Amino acid sequence: MKKNKEDFSKHSEALNELCFETKALIGVNRMTLHTWRLKGVLEDKRNPNIKDKYNYYSALDVILIGVLHHMKQFSFSFAELKACKDALLAPVTATDGKKYPALEFYSFLALLYNQPIFIIITYNKNIENVWMLDEKDYFSKLKSGEIENHITICLHKVVKTNLDPVYNIPHFCKLAGLSKDELKIIEAIRNDEYKTIRIIKRDGEMYCLEKTERTEDEKRIQELLDNKDYQNIEVKNQNGKLVCAHRTVRINFKK
């Protein structure tokens, strides 16, 4: 998760300002909203002291309704919708040290940092857990088996669909879910110093990584020979002068 010390207070005020009319909501009609209020899924925010009581929604309300709309497509009951809503609005401590509803904080990440966020609902006959995870945590929990039967709702897509004018497409981390050993391989591939890279596997598992670099710098070659900084080295001489060397370095993967 990205760690930012930014104060989210002003963003919170903007996200909670009641400025959207019902017509701004996508895919949800007035009858559905009315039913959700009657069933306790949504809070009625109308001012009882005003004669013409129109419903206005904040950007956070719009995002929440968008999420609930997706859940409705999976035939969630009213009780399940309410349970999920309560979980999404449970307070979390943000990186600025203040508490915000979870949906609000993760919407900050989607809006401000273009970060992909996934709402994960695990179930076994009934709903077990509601998670809000970035792509790294999501893939990690999938790999560990902590998440099995589940429904995934892309929060960043909900934000994009419902708040399109103020949203940009997220930057996905292409390395999410890779192990430390796999990251070492990627790092070696991206390093222009190495002429060849060899991955050795034993019993179907990665055993070690061998990287070979070529250097024509005589001083550098001498340093390598003096320091014995190599697994294997091939040196070429021409007319008594060091011309080039191929140094192989091995990285063993710990099991």
ABEGO torsion letter per residue (X at the ends): XBBBABBAAAAAAAAABBABBAAABBGBBAAAAAAAAAAGABBBABBAABABBBBBBBAAAAAAAAAAAAAAAAGBBAAAAAAAAAAAABBBBBAAGBBBBAAAAAAAAAAAAGBBBBBBBBBBGBBABBBBBBAAAAAAAAAAGABBBBBBBBAAAAAAAAAAAABBBBBBBAABGBBAAAAAAAAAAABAABABBBBBBBGGBBABBBBBBBBABAAAAAAAAAAGBBABBBBBBBGGBBABBBBBBBBBBBX
